[in-house]
Amino acid sequence: MDQILFFLVAFLAVASAVYFVFARNPLYAILSLIVTMFSIAGMYILLNAQFLAIIQIIVYAGAIMVLFLYILMMLNLNKEDESKKNNALKFVGVFTAGLLLIGVLGVFRGVKENHIVVDNVDRGVGLTKNLGRLLFNEYVLPFELASILILAGIVGAVLIGKKDL
């Protein structure tokens, strides 16, 4: 059952990513990219990596996609802008995609079927509890240094943004 669900979510991710590439309307393209990000988060959940799934939703599907939508609305792209694109750029895109396809086919040609034994898999690997235990025990100094750097970046952004200080 897990494998069927994984393949359904993977198919949704690939289908929405393909729609992102071929969509004519940039708004629909960004919305399909959001569906792709949620699908990838679903795959993380199926792989027992809940922390990565939450980070995927918060950072990518939440913050970055909202930023993309905001920029898209600020640019105010129209259909008149689409006709001004150069055909040489389209050719370069198709050529690059062909090179990527040749590379992927070359990789799959060298892959042999391997049977993976899943009997001795540790089910607690991706849990947030284990990650928190590692962060606050073994890696507490780098964790605190990273938080101080983030705090310094926030203070710097506020100081740069305010003109009256």
Accessible surface in RSA format (square Angstrom, percent):
REM  Atomic radii and reference values for relative SASA: ProtOr
REM  Chains: A
REM  Algorithm: Lee & Richards
REM  Probe-radius: 1.40
REM  Slices: 20
REM RES _ NUM      All-atoms   Total-Side   Main-Chain    Non-polar    All polar
REM                ABS   REL    ABS   REL    ABS   REL    ABS   REL    ABS   REL
RES MET A   1   173.99  90.1 134.24  88.8  39.75  94.6 113.93  96.9  60.06  79.6
RES ASP A   2   105.20  73.7 101.88 101.4   3.32   7.8  30.32  71.4  74.88  74.7
RES GLN A   3   122.26  68.4 115.69  84.6   6.57  15.6  37.32  79.4  84.94  64.4
RES ILE A   4   109.24  62.2 107.86  80.4   1.39   3.3 108.91  78.4   0.34   0.9
RES LEU A   5    73.66  41.0  73.14  52.3   0.52   1.3  73.65  51.7   0.01   0.0
RES PHE A   6    59.07  29.6  59.07  36.6   0.00   0.0  59.07  35.8   0.00   0.0
RES PHE A   7   119.64  59.9 115.68  71.7   3.96  10.3 115.97  70.3   3.67  10.5
RES LEU A   8   109.46  61.0 104.55  74.8   4.91  12.3 105.11  73.8   4.35  11.7
RES VAL A   9    27.93  18.4  26.85  24.3   1.08   2.6  27.93  24.3   0.00   0.0
RES ALA A  10    21.80  20.0  21.36  33.0   0.43   1.0  21.75  30.6   0.05   0.1
RES PHE A  11   144.18  72.1 139.01  86.1   5.17  13.4 143.61  87.1   0.56   1.6
RES LEU A  12    91.10  50.7  90.61  64.8   0.48   1.2  91.10  64.0   0.00   0.0
RES ALA A  13     6.49   6.0   5.81   9.0   0.68   1.5   6.09   8.6   0.40   1.1
RES VAL A  14    94.01  61.9  91.98  83.3   2.03   4.9  94.01  81.7   0.00   0.0
RES ALA A  15    42.18  38.8  29.61  45.7  12.57  28.6  37.01  52.1   5.16  13.7
RES SER A  16    11.04   9.3   6.42   8.6   4.62  10.6  10.68  22.8   0.35   0.5
RES ALA A  17    36.25  33.3  35.54  54.8   0.71   1.6  35.97  50.7   0.28   0.7
RES VAL A  18    75.71  49.8  74.45  67.4   1.26   3.0  75.71  65.8   0.00   0.0
RES TYR A  19   109.87  51.3 105.69  60.1   4.18  10.9  84.37  63.4  25.50  31.4
RES PHE A  20    74.32  37.2  68.25  42.3   6.07  15.8  68.25  41.4   6.07  17.4
RES VAL A  21   105.63  69.5  77.96  70.6  27.67  66.7  82.60  71.8  23.03  62.5
RES PHE A  22   156.65  78.4 133.94  83.0  22.71  59.1 138.61  84.0  18.04  51.6
RES ALA A  23    23.60  21.7   0.30   0.5  23.30  53.0   3.81   5.4  19.79  52.4
RES ARG A  24   206.40  86.7 190.72  97.2  15.68  37.3  76.19 104.1 130.21  78.9
RES ASN A  25    62.92  43.4  57.13  55.2   5.79  13.9  19.41  46.7  43.51  42.1
RES PRO A  26    37.89  27.6  32.26  29.4   5.63  20.5  37.82  31.2   0.07   0.4
RES LEU A  27    58.37  32.5  58.20  41.6   0.17   0.4  58.20  40.9   0.17   0.4
RES TYR A  28   117.32  54.8 115.50  65.7   1.82   4.7  68.40  51.4  48.93  60.3
RES ALA A  29    10.44   9.6  10.44  16.1   0.00   0.0  10.44  14.7   0.00   0.0
RES ILE A  30    19.25  11.0  19.25  14.3   0.00   0.0  19.25  13.9   0.00   0.0
RES LEU A  31    78.06  43.5  76.50  54.7   1.56   3.9  76.76  53.9   1.30   3.5
RES SER A  32    10.38   8.8   6.37   8.5   4.01   9.2   9.68  20.6   0.70   1.0
RES LEU A  33    26.42  14.7  26.42  18.9   0.00   0.0  26.42  18.6   0.00   0.0
RES ILE A  34    31.07  17.7  31.07  23.1   0.00   0.0  31.07  22.4   0.00   0.0
RES VAL A  35    62.63  41.2  61.15  55.4   1.49   3.6  62.43  54.2   0.20   0.6
RES THR A  36    10.77   7.7  10.77  10.9   0.00   0.0  10.77  14.5   0.00   0.0
RES MET A  37    32.09  16.6  32.09  21.2   0.00   0.0  30.53  26.0   1.56   2.1
RES PHE A  38    98.83  49.4  91.56  56.7   7.27  18.9  91.82  55.7   7.01  20.1
RES SER A  39     5.29   4.5   0.44   0.6   4.85  11.2   4.56   9.7   0.73   1.0
RES ILE A  40    50.18  28.6  50.18  37.4   0.00   0.0  50.18  36.1   0.00   0.0
RES ALA A  41     1.33   1.2   1.33   2.1   0.00   0.0   1.33   1.9   0.00   0.0
RES GLY A  42    20.87  25.7   0.00   N/A  20.87  25.7  19.41  53.3   1.46   3.3
RES MET A  43    33.58  17.4  33.58  22.2   0.00   0.0  25.82  21.9   7.76  10.3
RES TYR A  44    64.60  30.2  64.60  36.8   0.00   0.0  26.27  19.7  38.33  47.3
RES ILE A  45    90.20  51.3  82.21  61.2   7.98  19.2  82.21  59.2   7.98  21.7
RES LEU A  46    53.17  29.6  24.09  17.2  29.08  73.1  27.01  19.0  26.16  70.4
RES LEU A  47   116.26  64.7  92.38  66.1  23.88  60.0  96.40  67.7  19.86  53.4
RES ASN A  48    41.19  28.4  39.43  38.1   1.76   4.2  23.82  57.3  17.37  16.8
RES ALA A  49    16.73  15.4  16.31  25.2   0.43   1.0  16.73  23.6   0.00   0.0
RES GLN A  50    60.38  33.8  60.14  44.0   0.24   0.6  36.35  77.4  24.03  18.2
RES PHE A  51    75.18  37.6  74.13  45.9   1.05   2.7  75.18  45.6   0.00   0.0
RES LEU A  52    90.54  50.4  88.90  63.6   1.64   4.1  88.90  62.4   1.64   4.4
RES ALA A  53     0.34   0.3   0.34   0.5   0.00   0.0   0.34   0.5   0.00   0.0
RES ILE A  54    89.38  50.9  89.38  66.6   0.00   0.0  89.38  64.4   0.00   0.0
RES ILE A  55    63.04  35.9  63.04  47.0   0.00   0.0  63.04  45.4   0.00   0.0
RES GLN A  56    15.36   8.6  14.33  10.5   1.02   2.4   1.28   2.7  14.07  10.7
RES ILE A  57    53.16  30.3  52.57  39.2   0.59   1.4  52.57  37.9   0.59   1.6
RES ILE A  58   104.69  59.6  97.57  72.7   7.12  17.2 102.22  73.6   2.47   6.7
RES VAL A  59    57.82  38.0  56.87  51.5   0.95   2.3  57.82  50.2   0.00   0.0
RES TYR A  60    93.41  43.6  93.41  53.1   0.00   0.0  45.54  34.2  47.87  59.0
RES ALA A  61     7.93   7.3   0.24   0.4   7.69  17.5   0.46   0.6   7.47  19.8
RES GLY A  62    28.17  34.7   0.00   N/A  28.17  34.7  28.12  77.2   0.06   0.1
RES ALA A  63    63.81  58.7  47.54  73.4  16.27  37.0  57.46  80.9   6.36  16.8
RES ILE A  64    55.49  31.6  54.80  40.8   0.69   1.7  55.49  40.0   0.00   0.0
RES MET A  65     2.50   1.3   2.50   1.7   0.00   0.0   2.50   2.1   0.00   0.0
RES VAL A  66    95.90  63.1  95.35  86.3   0.55   1.3  95.44  82.9   0.46   1.2
RES LEU A  67    94.72  52.8  92.08  65.9   2.65   6.7  94.65  66.5   0.07   0.2
RES PHE A  68    81.14  40.6  78.28  48.5   2.86   7.5  79.49  48.2   1.65   4.7
RES LEU A  69    36.76  20.5  36.72  26.3   0.04   0.1  36.76  25.8   0.00   0.0
RES TYR A  70   132.63  61.9 127.96  72.8   4.67  12.2  96.34  72.4  36.29  44.7
RES ILE A  71    79.34  45.1  79.03  58.9   0.31   0.7  79.34  57.1   0.00   0.0
RES LEU A  72    22.18  12.4  18.89  13.5   3.29   8.3  20.05  14.1   2.13   5.7
RES MET A  73   122.84  63.6  99.23  65.7  23.62  56.2  70.62  60.0  52.22  69.2
RES MET A  74   130.64  67.7 103.27  68.3  27.37  65.2  81.99  69.7  48.64  64.4
RES LEU A  75   112.23  62.5  90.15  64.5  22.08  55.5  92.33  64.8  19.89  53.5
RES ASN A  76   104.30  71.9  93.73  90.6  10.58  25.5  21.75  52.4  82.55  79.8
RES LEU A  77    80.29  44.7  54.17  38.8  26.12  65.7  54.32  38.1  25.97  69.9
RES ASN A  78    74.21  51.2  64.78  62.6   9.43  22.7  14.89  35.8  59.31  57.3
RES LYS A  79   179.23  87.4 167.14 102.6  12.09  28.8 113.09 101.8  66.14  70.5
RES GLU A  80   114.40  65.7 108.79  82.3   5.61  13.4  63.08 122.0  51.32  41.9
RES ASP A  81    54.71  38.3  48.64  48.4   6.07  14.3  18.17  42.8  36.55  36.4
RES GLU A  82    64.23  36.9  56.18  42.5   8.05  19.2  30.55  59.1  33.68  27.5
RES SER A  83    95.32  80.6  59.06  78.8  36.27  83.5  54.33 115.7  40.99  57.4
RES LYS A  84   160.51  78.3 126.51  77.6  34.00  81.0  88.68  79.8  71.83  76.5
RES LYS A  85   116.90  57.0  98.65  60.5  18.25  43.4  64.46  58.0  52.44  55.9
RES ASN A  86    88.72  61.2  80.81  78.1   7.91  19.1  23.28  56.0  65.44  63.3
RES ASN A  87   111.39  76.8 104.82 101.3   6.57  15.8  31.95  76.9  79.45  76.8
RES ALA A  88    56.21  51.7  48.48  74.8   7.72  17.6  54.21  76.3   1.99   5.3
RES LEU A  89   124.52  69.3 116.39  83.3   8.13  20.4 116.67  81.9   7.84  21.1
RES LYS A  90   114.45  55.8 105.62  64.8   8.83  21.0  74.59  67.1  39.86  42.5
RES PHE A  91   139.94  70.0 134.85  83.5   5.08  13.2 139.36  84.5   0.57   1.6
RES VAL A  92    84.91  55.9  84.43  76.4   0.48   1.2  84.91  73.8   0.00   0.0
RES GLY A  93    39.48  48.7   0.00   N/A  39.48  48.7  34.02  93.4   5.45  12.2
RES VAL A  94   109.45  72.0 104.01  94.2   5.43  13.1 106.43  92.5   3.01   8.2
RES PHE A  95   115.17  57.6 108.13  67.0   7.05  18.3 114.59  69.5   0.59   1.7
RES THR A  96    76.82  54.6  76.36  77.4   0.46   1.1  63.54  85.3  13.28  20.1
RES ALA A  97    58.98  54.2  49.78  76.8   9.20  20.9  54.33  76.5   4.65  12.3
RES GLY A  98    28.60  35.3   0.00   N/A  28.60  35.3  27.56  75.6   1.04   2.3
RES LEU A  99    96.91  54.0  88.02  63.0   8.89  22.4  88.27  62.0   8.64  23.3
RES LEU A 100   124.41  69.3 117.95  84.4   6.47  16.3 123.70  86.9   0.71   1.9
RES LEU A 101   104.86  58.4 101.78  72.8   3.07   7.7 104.57  73.4   0.28   0.8
RES ILE A 102   117.96  67.1 114.61  85.4   3.35   8.1 115.20  83.0   2.76   7.5
RES GLY A 103    39.31  48.5   0.00   N/A  39.31  48.5  37.11 101.8   2.19   4.9
RES VAL A 104    60.94  40.1  59.60  54.0   1.35   3.2  60.38  52.5   0.56   1.5
RES LEU A 105   104.09  58.0  98.99  70.8   5.09  12.8  99.32  69.7   4.77  12.8
RES GLY A 106    43.43  53.6   0.00   N/A  43.43  53.6  30.26  83.0  13.17  29.5
RES VAL A 107    99.71  65.6  90.42  81.9   9.29  22.4  97.16  84.4   2.55   6.9
RES PHE A 108   135.80  67.9 122.44  75.8  13.36  34.8 122.65  74.4  13.15  37.6
RES ARG A 109   216.43  90.9 183.23  93.4  33.19  79.0  65.33  89.3 151.09  91.6
RES GLY A 110    57.98  71.5   0.00   N/A  57.98  71.5  37.69 103.4  20.30  45.5
RES VAL A 111    93.93  61.8  70.58  63.9  23.34  56.3  75.53  65.6  18.40  49.9
RES LYS A 112   165.04  80.5 153.52  94.2  11.52  27.4 106.57  95.9  58.47  62.3
RES GLU A 113   160.31  92.0 130.63  98.8  29.68  70.7  59.79 115.7 100.52  82.1
RES ASN A 114   123.31  85.0  96.22  93.0  27.09  65.2  25.84  62.2  97.46  94.2
RES HIS A 115   169.36  92.6 141.31  98.2  28.04  71.7  98.29 101.3  71.07  82.7
RES ILE A 116   145.65  82.9 116.73  87.0  28.92  69.7 120.46  86.7  25.19  68.4
RES VAL A 117   105.96  69.7  88.50  80.1  17.46  42.1  92.61  80.5  13.35  36.2
RES VAL A 118    94.82  62.4  87.18  78.9   7.64  18.4  87.18  75.8   7.64  20.7
RES ASP A 119   130.64  91.5  95.99  95.5  34.65  81.9  34.06  80.2  96.58  96.3
RES ASN A 120   131.57  90.7  99.95  96.6  31.61  76.1  42.73 102.8  88.84  85.9
RES VAL A 121    73.24  48.2  52.45  47.5  20.78  50.1  56.86  49.4  16.38  44.4
RES ASP A 122    98.36  68.9  83.80  83.4  14.56  34.4  33.91  79.8  64.46  64.3
RES ARG A 123   169.66  71.2 162.49  82.8   7.17  17.1  68.18  93.2 101.48  61.5
RES GLY A 124    17.12  21.1   0.00   N/A  17.12  21.1  13.60  37.3   3.52   7.9
RES VAL A 125   112.52  74.0  89.39  80.9  23.13  55.7  95.45  82.9  17.07  46.3
RES GLY A 126    20.44  25.2   0.00   N/A  20.44  25.2  16.01  43.9   4.43   9.9
RES LEU A 127    62.31  34.7  61.16  43.8   1.14   2.9  61.16  43.0   1.14   3.1
RES THR A 128    71.25  50.7  67.38  68.3   3.87   9.2  57.23  76.9  14.02  21.2
RES LYS A 129   137.64  67.1 122.05  74.9  15.59  37.1  75.76  68.2  61.89  65.9
RES ASN A 130    45.25  31.2  43.28  41.8   1.97   4.7  19.79  47.6  25.46  24.6
RES LEU A 131    56.69  31.6  53.73  38.4   2.96   7.4  55.90  39.3   0.79   2.1
RES GLY A 132    21.18  26.1   0.00   N/A  21.18  26.1  20.28  55.6   0.90   2.0
RES ARG A 133   129.34  54.3 119.21  60.8  10.13  24.1  55.56  75.9  73.78  44.7
RES LEU A 134    84.64  47.1  83.23  59.5   1.42   3.6  84.56  59.4   0.08   0.2
RES LEU A 135    50.91  28.4  50.91  36.4   0.00   0.0  50.91  35.8   0.00   0.0
RES PHE A 136   119.17  59.6 104.82  64.9  14.35  37.3 104.82  63.6  14.35  41.1
RES ASN A 137   105.76  72.9  80.60  77.9  25.17  60.6  28.29  68.1  77.48  74.9
RES GLU A 138   117.51  67.5  86.51  65.4  31.01  73.8  40.03  77.4  77.49  63.3
RES TYR A 139   106.29  49.6 106.24  60.4   0.05   0.1  68.44  51.4  37.85  46.7
RES VAL A 140    65.67  43.2  65.62  59.4   0.05   0.1  65.62  57.0   0.05   0.1
RES LEU A 141   121.26  67.5 118.77  85.0   2.49   6.3 120.57  84.7   0.69   1.9
RES PRO A 142    74.89  54.6  67.32  61.4   7.58  27.5  70.22  58.0   4.67  29.1
RES PHE A 143    70.49  35.3  64.29  39.8   6.20  16.1  69.22  42.0   1.27   3.6
RES GLU A 144    79.25  45.5  79.25  60.0   0.00   0.0  29.72  57.5  49.53  40.4
RES LEU A 145    93.71  52.2  93.15  66.6   0.56   1.4  93.15  65.4   0.56   1.5
RES ALA A 146    48.06  44.2  43.69  67.4   4.36   9.9  46.69  65.8   1.37   3.6
RES SER A 147    48.12  40.7  38.95  52.0   9.17  21.1  37.82  80.5  10.31  14.4
RES ILE A 148   104.23  59.3 102.95  76.7   1.28   3.1 103.60  74.6   0.63   1.7
RES LEU A 149   130.99  72.9 122.81  87.9   8.18  20.6 123.19  86.5   7.80  21.0
RES ILE A 150   112.54  64.0 106.11  79.1   6.43  15.5 111.53  80.3   1.01   2.7
RES LEU A 151   108.85  60.6 107.68  77.0   1.17   2.9 108.66  76.3   0.19   0.5
RES ALA A 152    58.47  53.8  43.91  67.8  14.56  33.1  50.70  71.4   7.77  20.6
RES GLY A 153    45.27  55.8   0.00   N/A  45.27  55.8  38.32 105.2   6.95  15.6
RES ILE A 154    99.40  56.6  96.21  71.7   3.19   7.7  99.01  71.3   0.39   1.1
RES VAL A 155    75.11  49.4  73.39  66.4   1.72   4.1  75.10  65.3   0.01   0.0
RES GLY A 156    26.04  32.1   0.00   N/A  26.04  32.1  25.80  70.8   0.23   0.5
RES ALA A 157    65.81  60.5  49.62  76.6  16.19  36.8  56.22  79.2   9.59  25.4
RES VAL A 158    79.56  52.4  73.21  66.3   6.35  15.3  79.40  69.0   0.16   0.4
RES LEU A 159    97.01  54.0  85.46  61.1  11.55  29.0  85.69  60.2  11.32  30.5
RES ILE A 160   146.43  83.3 127.97  95.3  18.45  44.5 134.17  96.6  12.26  33.3
RES GLY A 161    57.22  70.6   0.00   N/A  57.22  70.6  35.44  97.2  21.79  48.8
RES LYS A 162   118.47  57.8 106.20  65.2  12.26  29.2  58.24  52.4  60.23  64.2
RES LYS A 163   188.72  92.1 150.54  92.4  38.18  90.9 104.65  94.2  84.07  89.6
RES ASP A 164   143.74 100.7 108.56 108.1  35.18  83.2  41.89  98.6 101.85 101.6
RES LEU A 165   142.91  79.6  78.98  56.5  63.93 160.7  94.60  66.4  48.31 130.0
END  Absolute sums over single chains surface
CHAIN  1 A    13735.8      11881.6       1854.2      10211.8       3524.0
END  Absolute sums over all chains
TOTAL         13735.8      11881.6       1854.2      10211.8       3524.0
